[in-house]
Amino acid sequence: MNSKQSDRRRFLKSAALAGLAAGAGQSASAQGQTDASAPGAQPGTHAHGQPARLATPEGRAMTRTITHTTYYTPLADSVGIITPASLHFMQSHSRLPDIDPEKYSFIIHGLVERPLAFTMDDLKRLPSVSMIRFLECLGNTGPRRHVKGEGKNATPVTVQYTHGIMSCNEWGGVPLSVLLKEVGVKKEASWLVAEGADGSKYTYCIPLTKAMDDC
């Protein structure tokens, strides 16, 4: 009698475990999950990775004019404060730069004691820091970005268009203040002009005190 009860208990226990395994498989299937042990579930060959197959589609909106092209960060779909590199806003005036790290140089000249051109190897040998900073285009949130069309045809646009020329990332590199100390800024200098590598050589002025403080 005891032997029969023991066999019956073992049978019921095995059946219960089998039922749990089947239930787990059905639950994963019901939730739209693919069995990771199934053929074809291996990682892809993308060197920089790719979104999950069922991830919510995201992307940068784009507008183009005669003078520049703009890609907007999808702020409404963002989670957290860090913007993925592939979704960072971009505004290019004229032609996009195609920079070769082997030929790159960062030139500082003007009211300095020692005008210098820093190569990428030079920069890698200098002390670097990592910090979280946001970048915002000066045209972000401008009135013309809040509606499309004119008069009765005017329609409001999404936050991606009104505020999307702003992104936040963790940046790493050599502080500009370190490079300015290397070239020896003269006492009469008060501003610096930063020039971009795009086709129009877009420039922007920065107070020297700001550049020496936290840039």
C-alpha positions in Angstrom: 0.0 0.0 0.0 2.8 2.4 0.9 4.6 1.5 -2.3 1.6 2.3 -4.4 1.0 5.6 -2.6 4.7 6.5 -3.1 4.5 5.7 -6.9 1.3 7.8 -7.2 2.9 10.8 -5.5 5.9 10.6 -7.8 3.6 10.4 -10.8 1.5 13.5 -9.7 4.7 15.4 -8.9 6.1 14.7 -12.4 2.8 15.7 -14.0 2.7 18.9 -12.1 6.2 19.9 -13.1 5.4 19.1 -16.8 2.3 21.2 -16.5 4.3 24.1 -15.1 6.8 23.9 -18.0 4.0 23.8 -20.5 2.3 26.8 -18.8 5.5 28.8 -18.9 5.9 28.1 -22.7 2.3 29.2 -23.3 2.8 32.3 -21.2 5.8 33.4 -23.2 4.0 32.7 -26.4 0.9 34.6 -25.3 3.1 37.6 -24.5 4.7 37.6 -27.9 8.0 36.3 -26.7 10.2 34.1 -28.9 11.8 31.0 -27.3 15.4 32.0 -26.9 16.5 28.3 -27.6 14.7 28.3 -31.0 16.9 28.3 -34.1 17.8 31.8 -35.4 17.7 33.4 -31.9 21.5 34.0 -31.9 22.8 37.6 -31.8 23.0 39.3 -35.2 26.1 40.4 -37.0 25.7 44.1 -36.4 29.0 45.3 -34.8 27.3 48.2 -33.0 24.1 46.4 -32.1 20.5 47.0 -33.1 17.1 47.5 -31.4 15.1 44.5 -30.3 12.7 43.1 -33.0 9.6 44.3 -31.1 11.0 47.5 -29.7 8.8 50.6 -30.2 10.0 52.3 -33.5 11.8 55.5 -32.9 13.6 57.9 -35.2 14.7 61.4 -35.8 12.3 63.7 -37.8 14.1 65.6 -40.6 13.5 68.9 -42.3 15.6 70.4 -45.1 16.0 73.9 -46.5 18.3 75.6 -49.0 20.8 76.4 -46.3 20.7 73.6 -43.8 19.4 70.1 -42.8 18.0 69.4 -39.3 17.4 66.1 -37.5 15.2 66.4 -34.4 15.5 64.2 -31.3 12.2 62.3 -30.5 11.8 63.8 -27.0 8.3 62.4 -26.4 9.6 58.9 -26.9 12.7 59.3 -24.8 13.2 57.6 -21.4 15.6 59.1 -18.9 17.9 62.0 -19.6 20.5 60.5 -21.9 19.9 60.7 -25.6 21.1 57.6 -27.6 23.8 58.7 -30.0 21.8 57.6 -33.0 18.9 59.9 -31.9 21.0 63.0 -31.1 19.8 66.1 -32.9 21.9 67.3 -35.8 21.9 70.6 -37.8 24.3 70.9 -40.7 24.8 74.0 -42.7 25.7 73.2 -46.3 27.8 70.0 -46.6 28.2 67.3 -43.9 31.8 66.9 -42.7 33.5 63.6 -43.4 36.3 63.6 -40.9 39.3 61.2 -41.1 40.7 60.8 -37.5 44.2 60.2 -39.1 44.1 63.6 -40.7 42.1 65.5 -38.1 43.7 68.5 -36.3 42.3 71.0 -33.8 43.9 74.4 -34.4 44.1 77.2 -31.9 45.6 80.5 -33.2 45.2 84.3 -32.7 46.0 86.1 -29.5 48.1 83.2 -28.2 51.8 82.7 -27.4 52.2 79.4 -29.2 49.7 78.7 -32.1 49.3 74.9 -32.2 47.5 72.2 -34.2 46.6 69.2 -32.0 46.3 65.8 -33.8 44.0 63.1 -32.5 47.1 61.3 -31.1 48.1 64.6 -29.3 44.6 64.8 -27.7 44.7 61.2 -26.6 47.9 61.8 -24.6 46.4 64.7 -22.6 44.2 64.4 -19.5 40.6 63.7 -20.3 37.3 64.0 -18.4 33.8 62.6 -18.7 30.7 64.7 -17.9 27.0 64.8 -18.7 26.0 67.9 -20.7 23.1 68.9 -22.9 23.5 70.7 -26.2 20.8 73.0 -27.6 20.6 74.7 -30.9 20.1 78.5 -30.6 17.0 78.1 -32.9 15.3 75.5 -30.6 11.7 76.4 -29.5 11.6 79.4 -31.9 8.0 80.6 -32.7 8.2 79.4 -36.3 8.6 75.8 -35.0 5.3 75.7 -33.2 3.0 75.5 -36.3 3.1 74.3 -39.8 1.4 76.3 -42.5 -0.2 79.8 -42.2 -3.6 81.2 -41.4 -6.4 78.7 -41.4 -4.0 76.0 -42.7 -1.7 76.4 -39.6 -1.5 73.2 -37.5 0.4 72.6 -34.3 3.4 70.3 -34.4 4.8 67.8 -31.9 7.3 68.5 -29.2 9.9 66.8 -31.5 9.7 69.8 -33.8 9.3 72.5 -31.2 12.0 71.4 -28.8 13.8 68.6 -30.6 17.0 70.5 -31.4 18.3 69.6 -27.9 19.9 66.4 -26.7 21.8 65.2 -23.5 24.8 62.9 -23.5 27.8 61.8 -21.5 30.8 63.4 -23.2 34.4 62.5 -22.9 37.6 64.3 -24.0 40.2 66.9 -23.2 38.7 70.1 -21.6 39.2 73.1 -23.8 40.7 75.0 -20.9 43.7 72.5 -21.0 44.4 73.3 -24.6 44.1 77.0 -24.1 46.7 76.8 -21.3 48.9 74.8 -23.7 48.9 77.6 -26.3 49.2 80.4 -23.7 46.3 82.8 -24.2 47.4 86.5 -24.2 46.0 88.9 -21.6 44.2 91.0 -24.2 42.1 88.1 -25.4 38.5 88.0 -24.2 36.5 85.9 -26.7 37.2 82.9 -28.9 35.6 82.0 -32.2 34.8 78.3 -32.7 34.6 77.2 -36.4 32.8 74.1 -37.6 33.9 71.6 -40.2 30.7 71.7 -42.3 30.6 73.3 -45.7 29.7 76.8 -44.6 32.4 76.9 -41.8 29.7 77.8 -39.3 31.1 79.8 -36.4 30.0 80.7 -32.9 31.6 83.1 -30.3 32.3 82.0 -26.7 33.5 84.3 -23.8 37.0 83.3 -22.9 36.0 83.2 -19.2 33.4 80.6 -20.0 35.8 78.5 -22.0 38.3 78.5 -19.2 35.7 77.7 -16.6 33.8 74.5 -17.7 34.5 73.8 -21.4 
